Amino acid sequence: PTERPVFVPHRLAAAPGRWLEVRGRGTTSGGARLLAGTLHEVTAHKQSEEQLAGDHAFVATVLDTVSALVVVLDAQERIRLFSRACEVATGFTEAEVLGKSFIDLFVLPEEAAAVRCVFERLLARDFPNRHENFWRRRDGSRVRIAWANAAVLGPDGAVRYVIGTGIDVTEARATAEALRASEERLALALDASGLGTWDWRIDSDRITFDARGLAALAMRAEDAPRTADEWRELVHPSDRAALRRTLDDHVAGVTPLFEAEHRLLTGEGRYTWFLARGKVVARSEEGAATRMAGTLVDITERKHMEAKALRAQRLESLGTIAG
């Protein structure tokens, strides 16, 4: 009976570097096993294979030295290269994932359609492009990756490989979301309390107010004081000296906080009582204050009540003396 084809590549001891390949079939004749076939020169093919293997090893070594995730996919979504950073991020080794669909392995079901759409755009030669999505880790947890994608074209102009370079942004996105939530809570608290905020860049002498601060001053942003001198110009003459001493003491580090009650000329053309609180939040290497931030709140009503209480107290004292 005829046996299956046999392919036997081998090198010649007498000619190092030269490869031959026997191609034939094994047969049995008269109880003897025979091999009949042809001999082919395959040196060039073997040298190409060795070159490709060397190139792959070189590329893999280079990729292992970078922190970015690098994955190479073929046109059928199958993984062809999986860098060391990908292994660390996912908990899977390259040997475990090669030849498998990256969408089936890593992409969350609820994001699969969107990711496949991005992949199809790449196959349609819409590249480079960027997107973010989650990948599943071996332990079931998620890692959010920001991808920058490109493609390698074949001789026919079709996309042969998709190359994705990713950065783990899980912590950065979580931090940004926590910051957004914190800012939202702060805004709600400030709205409820009527506090406006101000920010003084001391090194460039620029003051900015938030919307609540501008509303309290009854001013538009372009009309509000933009420097320390412009702010002082709005302060009631009787309050300027005390305000200056309090501010200078804090900027010099004498006091831990700045707090001052003073009257400001508002956009309505009248003086209004305000309570300003703040703190130096940045200093240079030499210790000089470079930035200060704080709050501003209208305390006119409180001042009026205090004045009424003081007048009532004086009247009561006069009545006691008269009696």
Residue frames as qw, qx, qy, qz and C-alpha x, y, z in Angstrom:
[[0.000, 0.885, 0.466, 0.000, 0.00, 0.00, 0.00],
 [0.363, 0.552, -0.036, 0.750, 1.04, 3.61, -0.67],
 [0.434, -0.540, -0.468, 0.549, 1.86, 5.63, 2.46],
 [0.029, 0.964, 0.217, -0.154, 1.43, 9.37, 3.06],
 [0.520, 0.745, -0.150, 0.390, 3.86, 11.89, 1.52],
 [0.730, -0.480, -0.099, 0.476, 7.17, 12.43, 3.25],
 [0.280, 0.886, -0.101, 0.355, 9.10, 15.73, 3.43],
 [0.805, -0.438, -0.071, 0.393, 12.56, 15.56, 4.98],
 [0.239, 0.920, -0.197, 0.239, 14.57, 18.82, 5.05],
 [0.842, -0.415, 0.058, 0.339, 18.22, 18.33, 6.03],
 [0.058, 0.921, -0.346, -0.169, 21.62, 19.94, 5.81],
 [0.885, 0.349, -0.240, 0.192, 24.68, 18.56, 4.11],
 [0.710, -0.617, 0.093, 0.327, 27.67, 17.90, 6.35],
 [0.669, 0.058, 0.306, 0.675, 29.99, 18.48, 3.42],
 [0.150, 0.460, 0.264, 0.834, 28.40, 21.84, 2.58],
 [0.177, -0.448, -0.601, 0.637, 27.52, 23.77, 5.76],
 [0.175, 0.421, 0.094, -0.885, 24.62, 26.14, 5.28],
 [0.359, 0.119, -0.638, -0.671, 23.17, 24.22, 2.35],
 [0.553, 0.090, 0.641, -0.525, 19.70, 22.70, 2.76],
 [0.291, 0.043, -0.802, -0.520, 18.11, 19.91, 0.75],
 [0.609, 0.013, 0.461, -0.645, 14.66, 18.39, 1.08],
 [0.005, -0.015, -0.966, -0.259, 13.57, 14.88, 0.16],
 [0.586, 0.164, 0.171, -0.775, 9.99, 14.76, -1.11],
 [0.353, 0.139, -0.868, -0.320, 8.52, 11.34, -1.71],
 [0.809, -0.253, 0.008, -0.530, 6.32, 8.51, -0.53],
 [0.269, -0.359, 0.883, -0.140, 7.08, 5.41, 1.43],
 [0.815, 0.135, -0.308, -0.471, 5.97, 2.15, -0.11],
 [0.620, -0.325, 0.705, -0.113, 6.20, -1.53, 0.73],
 [0.724, 0.472, -0.384, -0.324, 7.35, -3.99, -1.89],
 [0.792, 0.166, -0.579, 0.100, 8.06, -7.68, -1.30],
 [0.740, -0.541, -0.331, 0.223, 8.15, -7.10, 2.42],
 [0.530, -0.072, -0.086, 0.841, 10.70, -4.32, 2.09],
 [0.001, -0.898, -0.316, 0.306, 9.95, -0.69, 2.92],
 [0.543, 0.227, 0.287, 0.756, 11.09, 1.70, 0.22],
 [0.010, 0.792, 0.195, -0.579, 11.17, 5.52, -0.17],
 [0.495, 0.350, 0.495, 0.623, 10.82, 6.88, -3.67],
 [0.007, 0.920, 0.294, -0.258, 10.93, 10.57, -4.39],
 [0.513, 0.696, 0.016, 0.502, 12.90, 13.61, -5.50],
 [0.566, -0.398, -0.207, 0.691, 15.60, 15.83, -4.01],
 [0.165, 0.883, 0.265, 0.350, 15.11, 19.61, -3.92],
 [0.413, 0.146, -0.256, 0.862, 17.35, 22.57, -3.11],
 [0.306, -0.821, -0.449, -0.175, 15.64, 24.56, -0.29],
 [0.542, -0.131, -0.267, 0.786, 18.57, 26.61, 1.01],
 [0.006, -0.307, -0.107, -0.946, 17.03, 29.97, 0.06],
 [0.563, -0.547, -0.423, -0.452, 13.70, 29.02, 1.65],
 [0.735, -0.422, -0.421, 0.324, 15.39, 27.93, 4.88],
 [0.395, 0.027, -0.148, 0.906, 17.50, 31.06, 4.99],
 [0.242, -0.453, -0.239, -0.824, 14.31, 33.14, 4.62],
 [0.696, -0.540, -0.450, -0.146, 12.70, 31.22, 7.48],
 [0.665, -0.266, -0.329, 0.615, 15.74, 31.79, 9.67],
 [0.168, 0.228, 0.018, 0.959, 15.76, 35.48, 8.76],
 [0.449, -0.539, -0.341, -0.626, 12.06, 35.81, 9.62],
 [0.748, -0.478, -0.434, 0.152, 12.59, 33.99, 12.92],
 [0.527, -0.092, -0.215, 0.817, 15.49, 36.29, 13.72],
 [0.059, -0.376, -0.160, -0.911, 13.46, 39.37, 12.78],
 [0.599, -0.578, -0.423, -0.358, 10.57, 38.20, 14.96],
 [0.721, -0.382, -0.376, 0.439, 12.91, 37.61, 17.90],
 [0.339, 0.104, -0.069, 0.932, 14.46, 41.06, 17.39],
 [0.281, -0.485, -0.268, -0.783, 11.07, 42.79, 17.24],
 [0.706, -0.539, -0.451, -0.090, 9.85, 40.86, 20.30],
 [0.632, -0.218, -0.316, 0.673, 12.97, 41.87, 22.23],
 [0.106, 0.247, 0.039, 0.962, 12.51, 45.54, 21.33],
 [0.471, -0.525, -0.371, -0.604, 8.82, 45.46, 22.28],
 [0.722, -0.439, -0.494, 0.203, 9.65, 43.90, 25.63],
 [0.455, -0.078, -0.247, 0.852, 11.68, 47.00, 26.49],
 [0.144, -0.310, -0.137, -0.930, 8.79, 49.47, 26.04],
 [0.176, 0.134, 0.720, -0.658, 6.03, 50.09, 28.56],
 [0.563, 0.224, -0.101, -0.789, 3.27, 50.51, 25.97],
 [0.700, 0.139, 0.687, -0.141, 1.03, 47.57, 25.12],
 [0.297, 0.464, -0.559, -0.620, 1.58, 46.35, 21.54],
 [0.657, 0.166, 0.722, -0.136, -0.65, 43.80, 19.83],
 [0.191, 0.325, -0.617, -0.691, -0.55, 42.74, 16.17],
 [0.645, 0.283, 0.601, -0.377, -3.72, 41.31, 14.63],
 [0.199, 0.039, 0.764, 0.613, -4.43, 39.72, 11.29],
 [0.312, -0.088, -0.317, -0.891, -7.47, 40.57, 9.18],
 [0.598, -0.336, -0.675, -0.272, -9.51, 37.89, 10.97],
 [0.481, -0.748, 0.101, -0.446, -9.06, 39.56, 14.41],
 [0.941, -0.215, -0.188, 0.184, -6.54, 36.89, 15.44],
 [0.353, -0.881, 0.296, 0.112, -3.58, 37.80, 17.62],
 [0.842, 0.444, -0.180, 0.247, -0.21, 37.43, 15.88],
 [0.475, 0.277, -0.446, 0.707, 2.02, 39.25, 18.35],
 [0.551, -0.766, -0.283, -0.171, 1.44, 40.01, 22.03],
 [0.295, 0.640, -0.445, 0.553, 4.05, 42.13, 23.79],
 [0.442, -0.089, -0.724, 0.522, 5.37, 41.60, 27.30],
 [0.158, -0.035, 0.286, -0.945, 3.44, 44.68, 28.46],
 [0.662, -0.127, -0.361, -0.644, 0.23, 43.01, 27.21],
 [0.659, -0.104, -0.734, 0.127, 1.11, 39.92, 29.23],
 [0.215, -0.043, -0.574, 0.789, 1.60, 42.00, 32.37],
 [0.341, -0.055, 0.037, -0.938, -1.60, 43.96, 31.84],
 [0.743, -0.057, -0.323, -0.584, -3.82, 40.94, 31.19],
 [0.624, -0.368, 0.639, -0.260, -2.18, 38.05, 33.02],
 [0.923, 0.312, 0.218, -0.055, -2.11, 35.96, 29.79],
 [0.465, -0.438, 0.548, 0.539, 1.06, 34.81, 28.06],
 [0.349, 0.504, -0.434, -0.660, 1.65, 35.23, 24.35],
 [0.081, 0.105, -0.971, -0.200, 1.60, 31.46, 23.86],
 [0.206, 0.377, 0.821, -0.376, -1.92, 31.33, 25.33],
 [0.340, 0.685, 0.288, -0.577, -3.41, 33.96, 23.04],
 [0.015, 0.407, -0.618, -0.672, -1.66, 33.57, 19.67],
 [0.109, -0.101, -0.871, -0.468, -4.09, 32.71, 16.89],
 [0.061, -0.563, -0.792, 0.228, -7.17, 33.58, 18.97],
 [0.031, 0.746, 0.368, 0.554, -9.68, 36.39, 18.47],
 [0.223, 0.101, -0.422, 0.873, -8.77, 39.38, 20.63],
 [0.454, -0.309, -0.092, -0.831, -12.45, 40.35, 20.81],
 [0.818, -0.276, -0.462, -0.205, -13.51, 36.94, 22.12],
 [0.673, -0.055, -0.527, 0.517, -10.64, 36.88, 24.63],
 [0.345, -0.109, -0.337, 0.869, -10.52, 40.38, 26.02],
 [0.160, -0.230, -0.157, -0.947, -13.34, 42.72, 24.96],
 [0.294, 0.195, 0.684, -0.638, -16.39, 43.13, 27.19],
 [0.267, 0.443, 0.831, 0.204, -19.62, 41.87, 25.57],
 [0.116, 0.866, 0.403, -0.273, -21.24, 45.29, 25.84],
 [0.027, -0.800, 0.294, 0.523, -18.30, 46.88, 23.99],
 [0.600, -0.023, 0.712, 0.364, -17.75, 44.16, 21.37],
 [0.480, 0.723, 0.475, 0.145, -19.92, 45.76, 18.67],
 [0.041, 0.986, -0.088, -0.132, -18.18, 49.15, 19.00],
 [0.428, -0.588, 0.600, 0.333, -14.70, 47.58, 18.98],
 [0.619, 0.231, 0.688, 0.300, -15.55, 45.44, 15.95],
 [0.350, 0.899, 0.261, 0.011, -16.74, 48.60, 14.19],
 [0.154, -0.883, 0.371, 0.245, -13.35, 50.23, 14.85],
 [0.561, -0.255, 0.721, 0.316, -11.60, 47.12, 13.55],
 [0.576, 0.549, 0.580, 0.177, -13.70, 47.10, 10.38],
 [0.176, 0.977, -0.008, -0.123, -12.83, 50.75, 9.79],
 [0.342, -0.668, 0.584, 0.310, -9.16, 49.82, 9.99],
 [0.602, 0.111, 0.741, 0.276, -9.68, 47.03, 7.46],
 [0.426, 0.807, 0.396, 0.107, -11.30, 49.64, 5.23],
 [0.588, 0.241, -0.003, 0.772, -8.02, 51.57, 5.49],
 [0.208, -0.875, -0.114, -0.423, -9.42, 54.24, 7.79],
 [0.777, -0.469, -0.129, 0.399, -6.26, 54.66, 9.83],
 [0.295, -0.012, -0.813, 0.502, -4.60, 55.72, 11.95],
 [0.467, -0.609, -0.282, -0.576, -7.35, 55.97, 14.55],
 [0.081, 0.229, -0.715, 0.656, -7.75, 56.10, 18.31],
 [0.655, -0.452, -0.320, -0.514, -10.24, 54.71, 20.78],
 [0.148, -0.370, 0.755, -0.521, -10.58, 53.45, 24.35],
 [0.813, -0.214, -0.341, -0.420, -12.14, 50.30, 25.68],
 [0.612, -0.527, 0.531, -0.259, -11.85, 47.82, 28.51],
 [0.599, 0.277, -0.747, -0.076, -9.99, 44.52, 28.34],
 [0.864, -0.449, -0.008, -0.230, -10.71, 41.62, 30.68],
 [0.005, -0.627, 0.761, -0.165, -7.83, 40.34, 32.75],
 [0.479, 0.050, -0.876, -0.017, -7.30, 36.69, 33.58],
 [0.105, -0.157, -0.784, 0.591, -8.61, 37.29, 37.11],
 [0.008, 0.678, 0.729, 0.095, -11.84, 38.82, 35.77],
 [0.145, -0.727, -0.170, 0.649, -10.94, 42.43, 36.58],
 [0.518, 0.784, 0.288, 0.185, -10.89, 45.14, 33.92],
 [0.441, -0.397, 0.164, 0.788, -8.16, 47.36, 32.52],
 [0.397, 0.864, 0.244, -0.189, -9.02, 50.44, 30.48],
 [0.601, -0.148, 0.414, 0.667, -6.71, 50.94, 27.50],
 [0.317, 0.830, -0.015, -0.459, -6.31, 53.94, 25.19],
 [0.760, 0.104, 0.527, 0.366, -5.36, 52.59, 21.76],
 [0.241, 0.729, -0.308, -0.561, -3.60, 54.18, 18.79],
 [0.804, 0.163, 0.570, 0.051, -4.04, 51.93, 15.75],
 [0.234, 0.638, -0.492, -0.544, -2.29, 51.61, 12.41],
 [0.915, 0.225, 0.302, -0.144, -2.15, 48.96, 9.69],
 [0.256, -0.440, 0.713, 0.481, 0.30, 47.12, 7.42],
 [0.722, 0.487, -0.011, -0.492, -0.82, 46.62, 3.83],
 [0.770, -0.026, 0.594, 0.232, -0.16, 43.57, 1.66],
 [0.284, -0.128, 0.577, 0.755, 1.05, 43.62, -1.98],
 [0.062, 0.525, 0.739, 0.418, -2.56, 43.85, -3.13],
 [0.076, -0.406, 0.016, -0.911, -3.20, 46.97, -1.05],
 [0.675, -0.537, -0.395, -0.317, -5.46, 45.18, 1.43],
 [0.357, -0.703, 0.462, -0.407, -4.85, 45.44, 5.16],
 [0.708, 0.155, -0.684, 0.082, -2.73, 42.48, 6.21],
 [0.523, -0.273, -0.628, 0.509, -2.04, 43.35, 9.84],
 [0.243, -0.862, -0.135, -0.423, -3.46, 45.80, 12.36],
 [0.534, 0.082, -0.509, 0.670, -1.01, 47.15, 14.91],
 [0.400, -0.825, -0.264, -0.300, -2.45, 48.47, 18.16],
 [0.421, 0.205, -0.489, 0.736, -0.34, 50.45, 20.62],
 [0.475, -0.711, -0.414, -0.311, -2.05, 50.97, 23.96],
 [0.125, 0.358, -0.533, 0.756, -1.58, 52.71, 27.28],
 [0.385, -0.471, -0.773, 0.178, -3.21, 51.56, 30.51],
 [0.066, -0.396, 0.041, -0.915, -5.35, 54.55, 31.54],
 [0.522, -0.500, -0.689, -0.054, -7.41, 52.76, 34.21],
 [0.446, -0.470, -0.415, 0.639, -5.98, 54.76, 37.11],
 [0.119, -0.040, 0.132, 0.983, -5.91, 58.03, 35.19],
 [0.323, -0.386, -0.539, -0.675, -9.57, 57.74, 34.20],
 [0.537, -0.551, -0.623, 0.138, -10.57, 56.74, 37.73],
 [0.369, -0.327, -0.240, 0.836, -8.68, 59.75, 39.10],
 [0.049, -0.126, -0.311, -0.941, -10.33, 62.06, 36.58],
 [0.442, -0.494, -0.632, -0.402, -13.78, 60.73, 37.47],
 [0.521, -0.519, -0.520, 0.434, -13.08, 61.13, 41.20],
 [0.234, -0.170, -0.030, 0.957, -11.90, 64.69, 40.56],
 [0.210, -0.306, -0.481, -0.795, -15.01, 65.47, 38.51],
 [0.521, -0.567, -0.631, -0.097, -17.26, 64.11, 41.27],
 [0.475, -0.412, -0.365, 0.687, -15.32, 66.07, 43.88],
 [0.084, 0.008, 0.158, 0.984, -15.63, 69.29, 41.88],
 [0.352, -0.446, -0.589, -0.575, -19.34, 68.66, 41.47],
 [0.541, -0.577, -0.569, 0.224, -19.79, 68.20, 45.22],
 [0.359, -0.273, -0.157, 0.879, -17.76, 71.35, 45.88],
 [0.074, -0.221, -0.365, -0.902, -19.87, 73.32, 43.40],
 [0.466, -0.562, -0.618, -0.290, -23.06, 72.14, 45.11],
 [0.536, -0.510, -0.439, 0.509, -21.67, 73.08, 48.52],
 [0.238, -0.123, 0.036, 0.963, -20.58, 76.51, 47.31],
 [0.215, -0.394, -0.511, -0.733, -23.96, 77.11, 45.68],
 [0.527, -0.603, -0.598, -0.034, -25.73, 76.22, 48.90],
 [0.523, -0.510, -0.291, 0.618, -23.49, 78.46, 51.01],
 [0.196, 0.968, 0.157, -0.009, -23.36, 81.43, 48.64],
 [0.516, -0.622, 0.344, 0.477, -19.57, 81.33, 48.60],
 [0.638, 0.759, -0.131, -0.015, -17.71, 82.60, 45.57],
 [0.836, -0.285, 0.182, 0.433, -14.11, 81.63, 44.89],
 [0.264, 0.935, -0.227, -0.071, -11.07, 83.61, 43.78],
 [0.906, -0.025, 0.127, 0.404, -7.62, 82.60, 42.58],
 [0.019, 0.971, -0.206, -0.119, -4.65, 84.96, 42.82],
 [0.874, 0.232, -0.027, 0.427, -1.52, 84.09, 40.81],
 [0.374, -0.869, 0.028, 0.323, 0.86, 86.15, 42.88],
 [0.592, -0.250, 0.429, 0.635, 3.86, 85.58, 40.62],
 [0.243, 0.324, 0.537, 0.740, 2.01, 87.12, 37.65],
 [0.110, 0.266, 0.363, -0.886, -0.40, 89.23, 39.76],
 [0.382, -0.116, -0.576, -0.713, -3.56, 87.91, 38.10],
 [0.331, 0.090, 0.725, -0.598, -6.84, 87.44, 39.98],
 [0.367, -0.132, -0.690, -0.609, -9.78, 85.44, 38.67],
 [0.460, -0.020, 0.545, -0.700, -13.24, 84.87, 40.14],
 [0.108, 0.234, 0.947, 0.190, -15.72, 82.07, 39.56],
 [0.165, -0.500, -0.551, -0.647, -19.32, 82.77, 38.52],
 [0.479, -0.701, -0.519, 0.096, -20.52, 82.98, 42.13],
 [0.463, -0.406, -0.112, 0.780, -17.79, 85.47, 43.02],
 [0.103, 0.156, 0.372, 0.909, -18.66, 87.64, 40.04],
 [0.311, -0.623, -0.608, -0.381, -22.36, 87.50, 40.97],
 [0.501, -0.644, -0.404, 0.414, -21.56, 88.61, 44.51],
 [0.326, -0.326, 0.091, 0.883, -19.56, 91.55, 43.11],
 [0.434, 0.761, 0.387, -0.288, -22.35, 92.27, 40.60],
 [0.045, 0.728, -0.463, -0.503, -19.71, 92.35, 37.87],
 [0.898, 0.427, -0.079, -0.067, -18.92, 90.72, 34.56],
 [0.884, -0.162, 0.091, 0.429, -15.59, 88.96, 34.20],
 [0.524, 0.486, 0.093, 0.693, -14.15, 91.80, 32.13],
 [0.170, -0.818, -0.004, -0.550, -15.14, 94.37, 34.78],
 [0.816, -0.563, -0.108, 0.071, -13.87, 92.48, 37.83],
 [0.189, -0.866, 0.458, 0.071, -10.51, 93.36, 39.42],
 [0.917, 0.331, -0.212, 0.071, -7.66, 91.48, 37.76],
 [0.524, 0.368, -0.497, 0.586, -4.71, 92.54, 39.93],
 [0.468, -0.432, -0.585, 0.502, -4.11, 93.09, 43.62],
 [0.109, -0.142, -0.075, 0.981, -3.97, 96.86, 43.11],
 [0.338, -0.250, -0.481, -0.769, -7.31, 96.85, 41.27],
 [0.540, -0.472, -0.697, 0.024, -8.86, 94.87, 44.14],
 [0.378, -0.355, -0.413, 0.749, -7.47, 97.33, 46.69],
 [0.041, -0.092, -0.193, -0.976, -8.90, 100.24, 44.68],
 [0.479, -0.413, -0.570, -0.525, -12.38, 98.79, 45.26],
 [0.512, -0.370, -0.661, 0.404, -11.84, 98.48, 49.02],
 [0.226, -0.928, -0.249, -0.161, -13.43, 101.15, 51.21],
 [0.300, 0.699, -0.371, 0.533, -10.71, 103.65, 52.19],
 [0.515, -0.625, 0.369, -0.457, -11.37, 103.00, 55.89],
 [0.955, -0.158, 0.232, -0.099, -10.67, 99.26, 55.45],
 [0.713, 0.626, -0.299, 0.101, -7.57, 99.33, 53.23],
 [0.020, 0.689, -0.645, 0.330, -4.84, 99.54, 55.86],
 [0.666, -0.274, 0.604, -0.342, -6.21, 96.66, 57.96],
 [0.924, 0.337, 0.118, -0.133, -6.78, 94.52, 54.88],
 [0.525, 0.713, -0.438, 0.156, -3.23, 95.16, 53.68],
 [0.230, -0.581, 0.704, -0.338, -1.70, 94.18, 57.04],
 [0.816, -0.058, 0.488, -0.304, -3.75, 90.99, 57.25],
 [0.862, 0.504, -0.035, -0.047, -2.86, 89.98, 53.70],
 [0.322, 0.746, -0.541, 0.217, 0.85, 90.79, 54.07],
 [0.472, -0.478, 0.666, -0.325, 1.09, 88.79, 57.31],
 [0.898, 0.102, 0.390, -0.176, -0.36, 85.70, 55.66],
 [0.736, 0.650, -0.177, 0.062, 1.71, 85.95, 52.47],
 [0.110, 0.730, -0.607, 0.295, 4.82, 86.31, 54.63],
 [0.662, -0.016, -0.744, 0.088, 3.89, 83.14, 56.51],
 [0.088, -0.279, 0.550, -0.783, 3.13, 84.85, 59.80],
 [0.628, 0.043, 0.435, -0.644, -0.46, 83.54, 59.91],
 [0.367, 0.013, 0.915, 0.169, -1.73, 80.14, 58.71],
 [0.249, 0.610, 0.720, 0.217, -4.87, 81.59, 57.08],
 [0.032, 0.073, 0.104, 0.991, -6.01, 84.86, 55.57],
 [0.105, -0.649, -0.753, -0.013, -9.35, 86.18, 56.83],
 [0.120, -0.143, -0.092, 0.978, -10.63, 89.72, 56.48],
 [0.157, 0.750, 0.637, -0.086, -13.95, 91.55, 56.62],
 [0.177, -0.322, 0.161, 0.916, -13.99, 94.61, 54.41],
 [0.472, 0.691, 0.363, -0.409, -16.22, 96.69, 52.19],
 [0.395, -0.029, 0.623, 0.674, -15.93, 96.52, 48.40],
 [0.370, 0.472, -0.041, -0.799, -17.39, 98.82, 45.77],
 [0.574, 0.220, 0.786, 0.070, -19.58, 96.50, 43.69],
 [0.205, 0.198, 0.623, 0.729, -20.74, 96.81, 40.11],
 [0.100, -0.765, -0.621, -0.137, -23.96, 98.38, 41.44],
 [0.174, 0.647, -0.062, 0.739, -22.00, 101.40, 42.62],
 [0.551, -0.712, 0.117, -0.420, -22.38, 100.85, 46.37],
 [0.085, 0.483, -0.815, 0.309, -20.15, 99.43, 49.09],
 [0.890, -0.218, -0.248, -0.315, -21.00, 95.92, 50.26],
 [0.452, -0.617, 0.617, -0.184, -19.54, 94.03, 53.21],
 [0.860, 0.261, -0.428, -0.095, -17.62, 90.86, 52.31],
 [0.684, -0.554, 0.474, 0.008, -15.77, 88.19, 54.24],
 [0.668, 0.584, -0.458, -0.051, -12.71, 86.97, 52.34],
 [0.755, -0.465, 0.462, 0.015, -10.88, 83.84, 53.42],
 [0.755, 0.590, -0.287, -0.020, -7.90, 82.26, 51.71],
 [0.767, -0.487, 0.361, 0.211, -4.57, 80.53, 51.92],
 [0.194, 0.700, -0.612, -0.312, -1.27, 80.48, 50.07],
 [0.952, 0.078, 0.249, -0.161, -1.32, 77.22, 48.12],
 [0.861, 0.331, 0.019, 0.386, 2.06, 77.44, 46.35],
 [0.281, -0.896, 0.239, 0.248, 5.48, 78.85, 47.12],
 [0.598, 0.686, -0.410, 0.057, 8.72, 79.02, 45.17],
 [0.836, 0.009, -0.415, 0.358, 11.86, 77.11, 46.17],
 [0.260, 0.322, -0.355, 0.838, 12.95, 80.26, 47.95],
 [0.144, -0.407, -0.753, 0.497, 9.73, 80.30, 49.98],
 [0.175, 0.164, -0.034, -0.970, 8.05, 83.22, 48.23],
 [0.505, 0.421, 0.654, -0.374, 4.28, 82.91, 47.83],
 [0.045, -0.124, 0.652, 0.747, 3.33, 82.30, 44.17],
 [0.368, -0.316, -0.646, -0.590, -0.36, 81.44, 44.39],
 [0.150, 0.083, 0.666, -0.726, -3.22, 82.07, 46.78],
 [0.334, -0.304, -0.694, -0.561, -6.84, 80.95, 46.62],
 [0.040, 0.155, 0.702, -0.693, -9.91, 81.45, 48.73],
 [0.016, -0.612, -0.773, -0.168, -13.58, 82.33, 49.07],
 [0.041, -0.071, 0.051, -0.995, -15.68, 85.48, 49.14],
 [0.154, -0.551, -0.818, -0.061, -19.14, 85.86, 50.67],
 [0.144, -0.557, -0.124, -0.808, -21.50, 88.79, 51.10],
 [0.389, -0.338, -0.728, 0.452, -21.97, 89.46, 54.82],
 [0.082, -0.343, -0.061, -0.934, -23.90, 92.74, 54.51],
 [0.627, -0.508, -0.382, -0.450, -27.02, 91.36, 56.18],
 [0.749, -0.330, -0.447, 0.361, -24.99, 90.01, 59.07],
 [0.346, 0.087, -0.185, 0.916, -23.27, 93.38, 59.49],
 [0.314, -0.448, -0.200, -0.813, -26.64, 95.17, 59.54],
 [0.751, -0.481, -0.429, -0.147, -27.93, 92.78, 62.21],
 [0.655, -0.168, -0.369, 0.638, -24.79, 93.30, 64.27],
 [0.101, 0.259, -0.044, 0.960, -25.21, 97.08, 63.97],
 [0.530, -0.508, -0.309, -0.604, -28.86, 96.84, 65.08],
 [0.789, -0.392, -0.442, 0.167, -27.91, 94.65, 68.01],
 [0.493, -0.003, -0.271, 0.827, -25.20, 97.11, 69.02],
 [0.155, -0.389, -0.081, -0.904, -27.63, 100.06, 68.86],
 [0.689, -0.501, -0.391, -0.348, -30.17, 98.15, 70.92],
 [0.740, -0.252, -0.423, 0.458, -27.52, 97.35, 73.48],
 [0.261, 0.160, -0.159, 0.939, -26.49, 100.99, 73.69],
 [0.401, -0.466, -0.221, -0.757, -30.11, 102.11, 74.10],
 [0.776, -0.439, -0.451, -0.038, -30.59, 99.55, 76.81],
 [0.603, -0.101, -0.351, 0.709, -27.48, 100.84, 78.57],
 [0.006, -0.309, 0.010, -0.951, -28.71, 104.43, 78.34],
 [0.601, -0.499, -0.356, -0.513, -32.08, 103.34, 79.78],
 [0.768, -0.332, -0.465, 0.288, -30.38, 101.64, 82.66],
 [0.389, 0.044, -0.238, 0.889, -28.33, 104.74, 83.41],
 [0.236, -0.387, -0.152, -0.878, -31.37, 107.01, 83.14],
 [0.702, -0.480, -0.442, -0.285, -33.39, 104.74, 85.43]]
